[in-house]
Structures are given as structure tokens and as C-alpha cells.
Amino acid sequence: MSVIYILLSISIIVAIVFFVAFITAVKSGQYDDSYTPSVRMLFEDELVKEQPKPSVKIKKD
């Protein structure tokens, strides 16, 4: 039974270490995307599709 407590405490410590590493990476800008905005302007015309204009029906009395 004591092995379970040791493994549980080690797994919690490892999880906390990974969480702190993740928070540090996010705050330092590791996951900021600097490539996509520069390429998006090249393909912007393909992404924008024109919406068809709705046709107006005239009622005749």
C-alpha cells in the first residue's frame, strides 16, 4: 500500500512540474504564431468568397 502513495506523490510532482513548464512557455511566447500572419495575406483572396446577392421578387397584383 505504501508503494501506491509513493507513486501517487511522484505522479503529482511530475504533473506540477509539467504544468509549471507549460505556463512558463506560454508566458515567454513559445506558442505565439509569427509565421501564419505573414502568409495569410498571400492567400486571403482564396479564403474570401463573395456572397450571392439575394434576388428581389416583385409581386404583381
mmCIF file as Biopython writes it, N, C-alpha, C and O atoms, coordinates in Angstrom:
data_model
#
loop_
_atom_site.group_PDB
_atom_site.id
_atom_site.type_symbol
_atom_site.label_atom_id
_atom_site.label_alt_id
_atom_site.label_comp_id
_atom_site.label_asym_id
_atom_site.label_entity_id
_atom_site.label_seq_id
_atom_site.pdbx_PDB_ins_code
_atom_site.Cartn_x
_atom_site.Cartn_y
_atom_site.Cartn_z
_atom_site.occupancy
_atom_site.B_iso_or_equiv
_atom_site.auth_seq_id
_atom_site.auth_asym_id
_atom_site.pdbx_PDB_model_num
ATOM 1   N N  . MET A ? 1  ? 0.821   -1.199 0.000   1.0 0.0 1  A 1 
ATOM 2   C CA . MET A ? 1  ? 0.000   0.000  0.000   1.0 0.0 1  A 1 
ATOM 3   C C  . MET A ? 1  ? 0.860   1.255  0.000   1.0 0.0 1  A 1 
ATOM 4   O O  . MET A ? 1  ? 0.458   2.278  -0.555  1.0 0.0 1  A 1 
ATOM 5   N N  . SER A ? 2  ? 2.020   1.194  0.605   1.0 0.0 2  A 1 
ATOM 6   C CA . SER A ? 2  ? 2.892   2.368  0.655   1.0 0.0 2  A 1 
ATOM 7   C C  . SER A ? 2  ? 3.451   2.701  -0.726  1.0 0.0 2  A 1 
ATOM 8   O O  . SER A ? 2  ? 3.792   3.852  -1.000  1.0 0.0 2  A 1 
ATOM 9   N N  . VAL A ? 3  ? 3.546   1.687  -1.602  1.0 0.0 3  A 1 
ATOM 10  C CA . VAL A ? 3  ? 4.033   1.928  -2.965  1.0 0.0 3  A 1 
ATOM 11  C C  . VAL A ? 3  ? 3.050   2.811  -3.723  1.0 0.0 3  A 1 
ATOM 12  O O  . VAL A ? 3  ? 3.461   3.660  -4.515  1.0 0.0 3  A 1 
ATOM 13  N N  . ILE A ? 4  ? 1.767   2.620  -3.489  1.0 0.0 4  A 1 
ATOM 14  C CA . ILE A ? 4  ? 0.748   3.436  -4.154  1.0 0.0 4  A 1 
ATOM 15  C C  . ILE A ? 4  ? 0.885   4.899  -3.749  1.0 0.0 4  A 1 
ATOM 16  O O  . ILE A ? 4  ? 0.772   5.790  -4.592  1.0 0.0 4  A 1 
ATOM 17  N N  . TYR A ? 5  ? 1.124   5.148  -2.490  1.0 0.0 5  A 1 
ATOM 18  C CA . TYR A ? 5  ? 1.303   6.524  -2.017  1.0 0.0 5  A 1 
ATOM 19  C C  . TYR A ? 5  ? 2.552   7.162  -2.621  1.0 0.0 5  A 1 
ATOM 20  O O  . TYR A ? 5  ? 2.545   8.341  -2.973  1.0 0.0 5  A 1 
ATOM 21  N N  . ILE A ? 6  ? 3.617   6.380  -2.740  1.0 0.0 6  A 1 
ATOM 22  C CA . ILE A ? 6  ? 4.858   6.902  -3.337  1.0 0.0 6  A 1 
ATOM 23  C C  . ILE A ? 6  ? 4.633   7.221  -4.812  1.0 0.0 6  A 1 
ATOM 24  O O  . ILE A ? 6  ? 5.020   8.291  -5.281  1.0 0.0 6  A 1 
ATOM 25  N N  . LEU A ? 7  ? 4.006   6.297  -5.545  1.0 0.0 7  A 1 
ATOM 26  C CA . LEU A ? 7  ? 3.753   6.536  -6.971  1.0 0.0 7  A 1 
ATOM 27  C C  . LEU A ? 7  ? 2.785   7.691  -7.189  1.0 0.0 7  A 1 
ATOM 28  O O  . LEU A ? 7  ? 2.951   8.475  -8.123  1.0 0.0 7  A 1 
ATOM 29  N N  . LEU A ? 8  ? 1.787   7.796  -6.338  1.0 0.0 8  A 1 
ATOM 30  C CA . LEU A ? 8  ? 0.832   8.896  -6.446  1.0 0.0 8  A 1 
ATOM 31  C C  . LEU A ? 8  ? 1.512   10.238 -6.196  1.0 0.0 8  A 1 
ATOM 32  O O  . LEU A ? 8  ? 1.263   11.204 -6.917  1.0 0.0 8  A 1 
ATOM 33  N N  . SER A ? 9  ? 2.357   10.301 -5.192  1.0 0.0 9  A 1 
ATOM 34  C CA . SER A ? 9  ? 3.047   11.565 -4.904  1.0 0.0 9  A 1 
ATOM 35  C C  . SER A ? 9  ? 4.035   11.921 -6.010  1.0 0.0 9  A 1 
ATOM 36  O O  . SER A ? 9  ? 4.175   13.092 -6.363  1.0 0.0 9  A 1 
ATOM 37  N N  . ILE A ? 10 ? 4.719   10.921 -6.557  1.0 0.0 10 A 1 
ATOM 38  C CA . ILE A ? 10 ? 5.648   11.193 -7.665  1.0 0.0 10 A 1 
ATOM 39  C C  . ILE A ? 10 ? 4.889   11.671 -8.896  1.0 0.0 10 A 1 
ATOM 40  O O  . ILE A ? 10 ? 5.336   12.597 -9.574  1.0 0.0 10 A 1 
ATOM 41  N N  . SER A ? 11 ? 3.755   11.059 -9.193  1.0 0.0 11 A 1 
ATOM 42  C CA . SER A ? 11 ? 2.990   11.477 -10.376 1.0 0.0 11 A 1 
ATOM 43  C C  . SER A ? 11 ? 2.428   12.880 -10.205 1.0 0.0 11 A 1 
ATOM 44  O O  . SER A ? 11 ? 2.360   13.634 -11.176 1.0 0.0 11 A 1 
ATOM 45  N N  . ILE A ? 12 ? 2.027   13.243 -9.008  1.0 0.0 12 A 1 
ATOM 46  C CA . ILE A ? 12 ? 1.542   14.610 -8.771  1.0 0.0 12 A 1 
ATOM 47  C C  . ILE A ? 12 ? 2.669   15.615 -8.918  1.0 0.0 12 A 1 
ATOM 48  O O  . ILE A ? 12 ? 2.473   16.696 -9.473  1.0 0.0 12 A 1 
ATOM 49  N N  . ILE A ? 13 ? 3.847   15.266 -8.424  1.0 0.0 13 A 1 
ATOM 50  C CA . ILE A ? 13 ? 5.005   16.164 -8.564  1.0 0.0 13 A 1 
ATOM 51  C C  . ILE A ? 13 ? 5.371   16.339 -10.036 1.0 0.0 13 A 1 
ATOM 52  O O  . ILE A ? 13 ? 5.654   17.456 -10.470 1.0 0.0 13 A 1 
ATOM 53  N N  . VAL A ? 14 ? 5.368   15.253 -10.809 1.0 0.0 14 A 1 
ATOM 54  C CA . VAL A ? 14 ? 5.680   15.339 -12.245 1.0 0.0 14 A 1 
ATOM 55  C C  . VAL A ? 14 ? 4.629   16.178 -12.965 1.0 0.0 14 A 1 
ATOM 56  O O  . VAL A ? 14 ? 4.969   16.977 -13.837 1.0 0.0 14 A 1 
ATOM 57  N N  . ALA A ? 15 ? 3.360   16.006 -12.612 1.0 0.0 15 A 1 
ATOM 58  C CA . ALA A ? 15 ? 2.292   16.795 -13.239 1.0 0.0 15 A 1 
ATOM 59  C C  . ALA A ? 15 ? 2.453   18.275 -12.930 1.0 0.0 15 A 1 
ATOM 60  O O  . ALA A ? 15 ? 2.248   19.117 -13.804 1.0 0.0 15 A 1 
ATOM 61  N N  . ILE A ? 16 ? 2.815   18.595 -11.705 1.0 0.0 16 A 1 
ATOM 62  C CA . ILE A ? 16 ? 3.028   20.002 -11.341 1.0 0.0 16 A 1 
ATOM 63  C C  . ILE A ? 16 ? 4.214   20.584 -12.091 1.0 0.0 16 A 1 
ATOM 64  O O  . ILE A ? 16 ? 4.170   21.736 -12.522 1.0 0.0 16 A 1 
ATOM 65  N N  . VAL A ? 17 ? 5.279   19.796 -12.251 1.0 0.0 17 A 1 
ATOM 66  C CA . VAL A ? 17 ? 6.462   20.276 -12.996 1.0 0.0 17 A 1 
ATOM 67  C C  . VAL A ? 17 ? 6.093   20.555 -14.452 1.0 0.0 17 A 1 
ATOM 68  O O  . VAL A ? 17 ? 6.491   21.582 -15.002 1.0 0.0 17 A 1 
ATOM 69  N N  . PHE A ? 18 ? 5.337   19.655 -15.081 1.0 0.0 18 A 1 
ATOM 70  C CA . PHE A ? 18 ? 4.927   19.881 -16.471 1.0 0.0 18 A 1 
ATOM 71  C C  . PHE A ? 18 ? 3.981   21.078 -16.584 1.0 0.0 18 A 1 
ATOM 72  O O  . PHE A ? 18 ? 4.060   21.827 -17.558 1.0 0.0 18 A 1 
ATOM 73  N N  . PHE A ? 19 ? 3.108   21.269 -15.628 1.0 0.0 19 A 1 
ATOM 74  C CA . PHE A ? 19 ? 2.197   22.410 -15.657 1.0 0.0 19 A 1 
ATOM 75  C C  . PHE A ? 19 ? 2.959   23.723 -15.529 1.0 0.0 19 A 1 
ATOM 76  O O  . PHE A ? 19 ? 2.662   24.688 -16.233 1.0 0.0 19 A 1 
ATOM 77  N N  . VAL A ? 20 ? 3.937   23.760 -14.637 1.0 0.0 20 A 1 
ATOM 78  C CA . VAL A ? 20 ? 4.749   24.975 -14.470 1.0 0.0 20 A 1 
ATOM 79  C C  . VAL A ? 20 ? 5.565   25.236 -15.741 1.0 0.0 20 A 1 
ATOM 80  O O  . VAL A ? 20 ? 5.713   26.385 -16.158 1.0 0.0 20 A 1 
ATOM 81  N N  . ALA A ? 21 ? 6.095   24.172 -16.357 1.0 0.0 21 A 1 
ATOM 82  C CA . ALA A ? 21 ? 6.844   24.348 -17.604 1.0 0.0 21 A 1 
ATOM 83  C C  . ALA A ? 21 ? 5.936   24.866 -18.715 1.0 0.0 21 A 1 
ATOM 84  O O  . ALA A ? 21 ? 6.358   25.700 -19.516 1.0 0.0 21 A 1 
ATOM 85  N N  . PHE A ? 22 ? 4.708   24.389 -18.775 1.0 0.0 22 A 1 
ATOM 86  C CA . PHE A ? 22 ? 3.758   24.856 -19.783 1.0 0.0 22 A 1 
ATOM 87  C C  . PHE A ? 22 ? 3.402   26.319 -19.573 1.0 0.0 22 A 1 
ATOM 88  O O  . PHE A ? 22 ? 3.382   27.096 -20.527 1.0 0.0 22 A 1 
ATOM 89  N N  . ILE A ? 23 ? 3.120   26.702 -18.332 1.0 0.0 23 A 1 
ATOM 90  C CA . ILE A ? 23 ? 2.789   28.102 -18.039 1.0 0.0 23 A 1 
ATOM 91  C C  . ILE A ? 23 ? 3.966   29.014 -18.367 1.0 0.0 23 A 1 
ATOM 92  O O  . ILE A ? 23 ? 3.772   30.106 -18.901 1.0 0.0 23 A 1 
ATOM 93  N N  . THR A ? 24 ? 5.179   28.577 -18.054 1.0 0.0 24 A 1 
ATOM 94  C CA . THR A ? 24 ? 6.369   29.367 -18.365 1.0 0.0 24 A 1 
ATOM 95  C C  . THR A ? 24 ? 6.537   29.531 -19.877 1.0 0.0 24 A 1 
ATOM 96  O O  . THR A ? 24 ? 6.885   30.612 -20.351 1.0 0.0 24 A 1 
ATOM 97  N N  . ALA A ? 25 ? 6.289   28.461 -20.631 1.0 0.0 25 A 1 
ATOM 98  C CA . ALA A ? 25 ? 6.414   28.526 -22.089 1.0 0.0 25 A 1 
ATOM 99  C C  . ALA A ? 25 ? 5.367   29.451 -22.689 1.0 0.0 25 A 1 
ATOM 100 O O  . ALA A ? 25 ? 5.666   30.189 -23.629 1.0 0.0 25 A 1 
ATOM 101 N N  . VAL A ? 26 ? 4.158   29.426 -22.172 1.0 0.0 26 A 1 
ATOM 102 C CA . VAL A ? 26 ? 3.102   30.305 -22.687 1.0 0.0 26 A 1 
ATOM 103 C C  . VAL A ? 26 ? 3.417   31.760 -22.394 1.0 0.0 26 A 1 
ATOM 104 O O  . VAL A ? 26 ? 3.237   32.623 -23.254 1.0 0.0 26 A 1 
ATOM 105 N N  . LYS A ? 27 ? 3.886   32.038 -21.189 1.0 0.0 27 A 1 
ATOM 106 C CA . LYS A ? 27 ? 4.191   33.424 -20.829 1.0 0.0 27 A 1 
ATOM 107 C C  . LYS A ? 27 ? 5.398   33.966 -21.589 1.0 0.0 27 A 1 
ATOM 108 O O  . LYS A ? 27 ? 5.486   35.172 -21.819 1.0 0.0 27 A 1 
ATOM 109 N N  . SER A ? 28 ? 6.322   33.105 -21.978 1.0 0.0 28 A 1 
ATOM 110 C CA . SER A ? 28 ? 7.504   33.570 -22.705 1.0 0.0 28 A 1 
ATOM 111 C C  . SER A ? 28 ? 7.247   33.709 -24.203 1.0 0.0 28 A 1 
ATOM 112 O O  . SER A ? 28 ? 8.120   34.172 -24.938 1.0 0.0 28 A 1 
ATOM 113 N N  . GLY A ? 29 ? 6.050   33.313 -24.668 1.0 0.0 29 A 1 
ATOM 114 C CA . GLY A ? 29 ? 5.712   33.484 -26.077 1.0 0.0 29 A 1 
ATOM 115 C C  . GLY A ? 29 ? 6.111   32.310 -26.942 1.0 0.0 29 A 1 
ATOM 116 O O  . GLY A ? 29 ? 6.225   32.459 -28.158 1.0 0.0 29 A 1 
ATOM 117 N N  . GLN A ? 30 ? 6.326   31.159 -26.359 1.0 0.0 30 A 1 
ATOM 118 C CA . GLN A ? 30 ? 6.742   29.983 -27.110 1.0 0.0 30 A 1 
ATOM 119 C C  . GLN A ? 30 ? 5.691   29.569 -28.142 1.0 0.0 30 A 1 
ATOM 120 O O  . GLN A ? 30 ? 6.043   29.079 -29.216 1.0 0.0 30 A 1 
ATOM 121 N N  . TYR A ? 31 ? 4.429   29.756 -27.835 1.0 0.0 31 A 1 
ATOM 122 C CA . TYR A ? 31 ? 3.368   29.306 -28.720 1.0 0.0 31 A 1 
ATOM 123 C C  . TYR A ? 31 ? 2.800   30.427 -29.587 1.0 0.0 31 A 1 
ATOM 124 O O  . TYR A ? 31 ? 1.775   30.224 -30.238 1.0 0.0 31 A 1 
ATOM 125 N N  . ASP A ? 32 ? 3.418   31.582 -29.617 1.0 0.0 32 A 1 
ATOM 126 C CA . ASP A ? 32 ? 2.960   32.659 -30.488 1.0 0.0 32 A 1 
ATOM 127 C C  . ASP A ? 32 ? 3.238   32.283 -31.937 1.0 0.0 32 A 1 
ATOM 128 O O  . ASP A ? 32 ? 4.324   31.807 -32.267 1.0 0.0 32 A 1 
ATOM 129 N N  . ASP A ? 33 ? 2.269   32.496 -32.779 1.0 0.0 33 A 1 
ATOM 130 C CA . ASP A ? 33 ? 2.392   32.148 -34.188 1.0 0.0 33 A 1 
ATOM 131 C C  . ASP A ? 33 ? 2.847   33.370 -34.964 1.0 0.0 33 A 1 
ATOM 132 O O  . ASP A ? 33 ? 2.073   34.300 -35.192 1.0 0.0 33 A 1 
ATOM 133 N N  . SER A ? 34 ? 4.099   33.359 -35.363 1.0 0.0 34 A 1 
ATOM 134 C CA . SER A ? 34 ? 4.624   34.500 -36.115 1.0 0.0 34 A 1 
ATOM 135 C C  . SER A ? 34 ? 4.679   34.211 -37.616 1.0 0.0 34 A 1 
ATOM 136 O O  . SER A ? 34 ? 4.962   35.114 -38.403 1.0 0.0 34 A 1 
ATOM 137 N N  . TYR A ? 35 ? 4.420   32.989 -38.017 1.0 0.0 35 A 1 
ATOM 138 C CA . TYR A ? 35 ? 4.519   32.631 -39.430 1.0 0.0 35 A 1 
ATOM 139 C C  . TYR A ? 35 ? 3.198   32.817 -40.175 1.0 0.0 35 A 1 
ATOM 140 O O  . TYR A ? 35 ? 3.192   33.346 -41.286 1.0 0.0 35 A 1 
ATOM 141 N N  . THR A ? 36 ? 2.109   32.403 -39.597 1.0 0.0 36 A 1 
ATOM 142 C CA . THR A ? 36 ? 0.824   32.416 -40.293 1.0 0.0 36 A 1 
ATOM 143 C C  . THR A ? 36 ? 0.362   33.811 -40.715 1.0 0.0 36 A 1 
ATOM 144 O O  . THR A ? 36 ? -0.117  33.952 -41.840 1.0 0.0 36 A 1 
ATOM 145 N N  . PRO A ? 37 ? 0.475   34.857 -39.879 1.0 0.0 37 A 1 
ATOM 146 C CA . PRO A ? 37 ? 0.015   36.166 -40.353 1.0 0.0 37 A 1 
ATOM 147 C C  . PRO A ? 37 ? 0.759   36.665 -41.593 1.0 0.0 37 A 1 
ATOM 148 O O  . PRO A ? 37 ? 0.171   37.365 -42.418 1.0 0.0 37 A 1 
ATOM 149 N N  . SER A ? 38 ? 2.033   36.322 -41.738 1.0 0.0 38 A 1 
ATOM 150 C CA . SER A ? 38 ? 2.766   36.780 -42.911 1.0 0.0 38 A 1 
ATOM 151 C C  . SER A ? 38 ? 2.357   36.027 -44.167 1.0 0.0 38 A 1 
ATOM 152 O O  . SER A ? 38 ? 2.470   36.565 -45.269 1.0 0.0 38 A 1 
ATOM 153 N N  . VAL A ? 39 ? 1.888   34.806 -44.024 1.0 0.0 39 A 1 
ATOM 154 C CA . VAL A ? 39 ? 1.479   34.016 -45.177 1.0 0.0 39 A 1 
ATOM 155 C C  . VAL A ? 39 ? 0.005   34.218 -45.481 1.0 0.0 39 A 1 
ATOM 156 O O  . VAL A ? 39 ? -0.416  34.041 -46.624 1.0 0.0 39 A 1 
ATOM 157 N N  . ARG A ? 40 ? -0.779  34.581 -44.490 1.0 0.0 40 A 1 
ATOM 158 C CA . ARG A ? 40 ? -2.220  34.734 -44.674 1.0 0.0 40 A 1 
ATOM 159 C C  . ARG A ? 40 ? -2.541  35.788 -45.731 1.0 0.0 40 A 1 
ATOM 160 O O  . ARG A ? 40 ? -3.507  35.639 -46.480 1.0 0.0 40 A 1 
ATOM 161 N N  . MET A ? 41 ? -1.742  36.845 -45.798 1.0 0.0 41 A 1 
ATOM 162 C CA . MET A ? 41 ? -2.026  37.888 -46.779 1.0 0.0 41 A 1 
ATOM 163 C C  . MET A ? 41 ? -1.838  37.389 -48.207 1.0 0.0 41 A 1 
ATOM 164 O O  . MET A ? 41 ? -2.422  37.953 -49.133 1.0 0.0 41 A 1 
ATOM 165 N N  . LEU A ? 42 ? -1.040  36.347 -48.406 1.0 0.0 42 A 1 
ATOM 166 C CA . LEU A ? 42 ? -0.844  35.816 -49.748 1.0 0.0 42 A 1 
ATOM 167 C C  . LEU A ? 42 ? -2.052  35.016 -50.227 1.0 0.0 42 A 1 
ATOM 168 O O  . LEU A ? 42 ? -2.333  34.972 -51.425 1.0 0.0 42 A 1 
ATOM 169 N N  . PHE A ? 43 ? -2.761  34.392 -49.307 1.0 0.0 43 A 1 
ATOM 170 C CA . PHE A ? 43 ? -3.874  33.529 -49.669 1.0 0.0 43 A 1 
ATOM 171 C C  . PHE A ? 43 ? -5.222  34.117 -49.274 1.0 0.0 43 A 1 
ATOM 172 O O  . PHE A ? 43 ? -6.220  33.396 -49.260 1.0 0.0 43 A 1 
ATOM 173 N N  . GLU A ? 44 ? -5.276  35.381 -48.960 1.0 0.0 44 A 1 
ATOM 174 C CA . GLU A ? 44 ? -6.506  35.990 -48.474 1.0 0.0 44 A 1 
ATOM 175 C C  . GLU A ? 44 ? -7.606  35.992 -49.531 1.0 0.0 44 A 1 
ATOM 176 O O  . GLU A ? 44 ? -8.780  35.832 -49.198 1.0 0.0 44 A 1 
ATOM 177 N N  . ASP A ? 45 ? -7.243  36.170 -50.792 1.0 0.0 45 A 1 
ATOM 178 C CA . ASP A ? 45 ? -8.249  36.218 -51.849 1.0 0.0 45 A 1 
ATOM 179 C C  . ASP A ? 45 ? -8.959  34.875 -52.020 1.0 0.0 45 A 1 
ATOM 180 O O  . ASP A ? 45 ? -10.140 34.835 -52.363 1.0 0.0 45 A 1 
ATOM 181 N N  . GLU A ? 46 ? -8.248  33.790 -51.782 1.0 0.0 46 A 1 
ATOM 182 C CA . GLU A ? 46 ? -8.861  32.478 -51.935 1.0 0.0 46 A 1 
ATOM 183 C C  . GLU A ? 46 ? -9.810  32.172 -50.793 1.0 0.0 46 A 1 
ATOM 184 O O  . GLU A ? 46 ? -10.762 31.413 -50.974 1.0 0.0 46 A 1 
ATOM 185 N N  . LEU A ? 47 ? -9.575  32.741 -49.623 1.0 0.0 47 A 1 
ATOM 186 C CA . LEU A ? 47 ? -10.398 32.442 -48.461 1.0 0.0 47 A 1 
ATOM 187 C C  . LEU A ? 47 ? -11.708 33.220 -48.458 1.0 0.0 47 A 1 
ATOM 188 O O  . LEU A ? 47 ? -12.710 32.759 -47.912 1.0 0.0 47 A 1 
ATOM 189 N N  . VAL A ? 48 ? -11.696 34.405 -49.073 1.0 0.0 48 A 1 
ATOM 190 C CA . VAL A ? 48 ? -12.891 35.253 -49.075 1.0 0.0 48 A 1 
ATOM 191 C C  . VAL A ? 48 ? -13.740 34.887 -50.279 1.0 0.0 48 A 1 
ATOM 192 O O  . VAL A ? 48 ? -13.303 35.021 -51.421 1.0 0.0 48 A 1 
ATOM 193 N N  . LYS A ? 49 ? -14.944 34.430 -50.020 1.0 0.0 49 A 1 
ATOM 194 C CA . LYS A ? 49 ? -15.865 34.103 -51.101 1.0 0.0 49 A 1 
ATOM 195 C C  . LYS A ? 49 ? -16.981 35.135 -51.093 1.0 0.0 49 A 1 
ATOM 196 O O  . LYS A ? 49 ? -17.488 35.520 -50.039 1.0 0.0 49 A 1 
ATOM 197 N N  . GLU A ? 50 ? -17.346 35.569 -52.274 1.0 0.0 50 A 1 
ATOM 198 C CA . GLU A ? 50 ? -18.411 36.563 -52.366 1.0 0.0 50 A 1 
ATOM 199 C C  . GLU A ? 50 ? -19.748 35.888 -52.124 1.0 0.0 50 A 1 
ATOM 200 O O  . GLU A ? 50 ? -20.015 34.805 -52.644 1.0 0.0 50 A 1 
ATOM 201 N N  . GLN A ? 51 ? -20.573 36.530 -51.341 1.0 0.0 51 A 1 
ATOM 202 C CA . GLN A ? 51 ? -21.910 36.023 -51.068 1.0 0.0 51 A 1 
ATOM 203 C C  . GLN A ? 51 ? -22.812 36.391 -52.246 1.0 0.0 51 A 1 
ATOM 204 O O  . GLN A ? 51 ? -22.771 37.528 -52.716 1.0 0.0 51 A 1 
ATOM 205 N N  . PRO A ? 52 ? -23.614 35.461 -52.725 1.0 0.0 52 A 1 
ATOM 206 C CA . PRO A ? 52 ? -24.527 35.806 -53.827 1.0 0.0 52 A 1 
ATOM 207 C C  . PRO A ? 52 ? -25.577 36.801 -53.338 1.0 0.0 52 A 1 
ATOM 208 O O  . PRO A ? 52 ? -26.097 36.699 -52.227 1.0 0.0 52 A 1 
ATOM 209 N N  . LYS A ? 53 ? -25.864 37.749 -54.194 1.0 0.0 53 A 1 
ATOM 210 C CA . LYS A ? 53 ? -26.847 38.764 -53.832 1.0 0.0 53 A 1 
ATOM 211 C C  . LYS A ? 53 ? -28.241 38.166 -53.894 1.0 0.0 53 A 1 
ATOM 212 O O  . LYS A ? 53 ? -28.582 37.476 -54.854 1.0 0.0 53 A 1 
ATOM 213 N N  . PRO A ? 54 ? -29.040 38.426 -52.881 1.0 0.0 54 A 1 
ATOM 214 C CA . PRO A ? 54 ? -30.404 37.855 -52.907 1.0 0.0 54 A 1 
ATOM 215 C C  . PRO A ? 54 ? -31.226 38.533 -54.007 1.0 0.0 54 A 1 
ATOM 216 O O  . PRO A ? 54 ? -31.150 39.743 -54.219 1.0 0.0 54 A 1 
ATOM 217 N N  . SER A ? 55 ? -31.996 37.721 -54.681 1.0 0.0 55 A 1 
ATOM 218 C CA . SER A ? 55 ? -32.817 38.270 -55.753 1.0 0.0 55 A 1 
ATOM 219 C C  . SER A ? 55 ? -34.107 38.847 -55.151 1.0 0.0 55 A 1 
ATOM 220 O O  . SER A ? 55 ? -34.674 38.294 -54.209 1.0 0.0 55 A 1 
ATOM 221 N N  . VAL A ? 56 ? -34.540 39.944 -55.707 1.0 0.0 56 A 1 
ATOM 222 C CA . VAL A ? 56 ? -35.745 40.626 -55.227 1.0 0.0 56 A 1 
ATOM 223 C C  . VAL A ? 56 ? -36.900 40.243 -56.133 1.0 0.0 56 A 1 
ATOM 224 O O  . VAL A ? 56 ? -36.841 40.448 -57.345 1.0 0.0 56 A 1 
ATOM 225 N N  . LYS A ? 57 ? -37.945 39.690 -55.550 1.0 0.0 57 A 1 
ATOM 226 C CA . LYS A ? 57 ? -39.113 39.321 -56.327 1.0 0.0 57 A 1 
ATOM 227 C C  . LYS A ? 57 ? -40.162 40.411 -56.200 1.0 0.0 57 A 1 
ATOM 228 O O  . LYS A ? 57 ? -40.445 40.894 -55.104 1.0 0.0 57 A 1 
ATOM 229 N N  . ILE A ? 58 ? -40.735 40.793 -57.331 1.0 0.0 58 A 1 
ATOM 230 C CA . ILE A ? 58 ? -41.754 41.842 -57.342 1.0 0.0 58 A 1 
ATOM 231 C C  . ILE A ? 58 ? -43.114 41.173 -57.469 1.0 0.0 58 A 1 
ATOM 232 O O  . ILE A ? 58 ? -43.342 40.366 -58.371 1.0 0.0 58 A 1 
ATOM 233 N N  . LYS A ? 59 ? -44.010 41.517 -56.559 1.0 0.0 59 A 1 
ATOM 234 C CA . LYS A ? 59 ? -45.357 40.970 -56.601 1.0 0.0 59 A 1 
ATOM 235 C C  . LYS A ? 59 ? -46.203 41.800 -57.555 1.0 0.0 59 A 1 
ATOM 236 O O  . LYS A ? 59 ? -46.180 43.031 -57.515 1.0 0.0 59 A 1 
ATOM 237 N N  . LYS A ? 60 ? -46.945 41.116 -58.406 1.0 0.0 60 A 1 
ATOM 238 C CA . LYS A ? 60 ? -47.856 41.810 -59.309 1.0 0.0 60 A 1 
ATOM 239 C C  . LYS A ? 60 ? -49.268 41.536 -58.846 1.0 0.0 60 A 1 
ATOM 240 O O  . LYS A ? 60 ? -49.644 40.385 -58.624 1.0 0.0 60 A 1 
ATOM 241 N N  . ASP A ? 61 ? -50.049 42.585 -58.700 1.0 0.0 61 A 1 
ATOM 242 C CA . ASP A ? 61 ? -51.442 42.451 -58.247 1.0 0.0 61 A 1 
ATOM 243 C C  . ASP A ? 61 ? -52.368 42.264 -59.404 1.0 0.0 61 A 1 
ATOM 244 O O  . ASP A ? 61 ? -53.577 42.134 -59.213 1.0 0.0 61 A 1 
#
